[in-house]
Amino acid sequence: MQKEELIRKLQAAKSVDEIIAIAKENGIEITSEKAQELLDKLTVKDGELSDDMLDAVSGGGFKDWLRGIFD
């Protein structure tokens, strides 16, 4: 799977278990804590983006930020 497709799947994930499953399908080991952190950062709460998401999107570095989760 290409990284772009992986990123899209992770962005669509609705649970920690789903993130872990997607990662595992792609040969990526991720802890439940790291998966929760990723889910929290990807989830829009109350219709507003988090500060981390705003920084990543406004700087054009969202994909780099998301890739960094797995480094």
C-alpha positions in Angstrom: 0.0 0.0 0.0 1.3 3.4 -0.8 1.8 6.0 1.9 -0.9 8.2 0.5 -3.5 5.5 0.7 -2.4 4.6 4.2 -2.7 8.2 5.3 -6.3 8.3 3.9 -7.2 5.1 5.7 -5.8 6.4 9.0 -7.7 9.7 8.6 -10.9 7.8 8.2 -10.3 5.6 11.2 -12.9 5.9 14.0 -11.3 3.9 16.8 -7.9 2.9 18.3 -8.5 -0.7 17.3 -9.1 0.4 13.7 -5.8 2.4 13.7 -3.9 -0.6 15.1 -5.5 -2.9 12.5 -4.6 -0.6 9.6 -1.1 -0.2 10.9 -0.7 -4.0 11.3 -2.0 -4.7 7.8 0.9 -2.5 6.6 3.6 -4.1 8.7 3.7 -1.2 11.2 3.7 -1.9 14.9 2.0 0.7 17.0 1.1 0.8 20.7 -2.5 1.5 21.8 -1.2 4.7 23.4 0.3 5.9 20.2 -2.8 4.9 18.3 -4.9 6.9 20.8 -2.6 9.9 20.4 -3.1 9.6 16.6 -6.8 9.3 16.9 -7.1 12.3 19.2 -5.1 14.4 16.8 -7.1 13.3 13.7 -10.5 13.7 15.4 -12.2 17.0 14.9 -13.9 17.9 18.2 -16.8 20.4 18.4 -16.2 21.3 14.7 -12.8 22.7 15.3 -9.3 21.5 14.5 -6.8 21.0 17.3 -3.8 23.4 17.4 -1.5 20.6 16.2 -3.8 20.0 13.2 -4.0 23.7 12.4 -0.2 24.0 12.5 0.2 20.9 10.3 -2.4 22.0 7.8 -1.6 25.7 7.6 2.1 24.9 7.1 1.4 22.3 4.4 3.1 19.7 6.5 0.1 17.5 7.5 1.4 14.4 5.7 4.9 14.8 7.1 3.3 15.2 10.6 1.3 12.1 10.1 4.2 10.1 8.8 6.2 11.2 11.9 3.8 9.4 14.1 5.2 6.1 12.9 8.9 7.1 13.0 
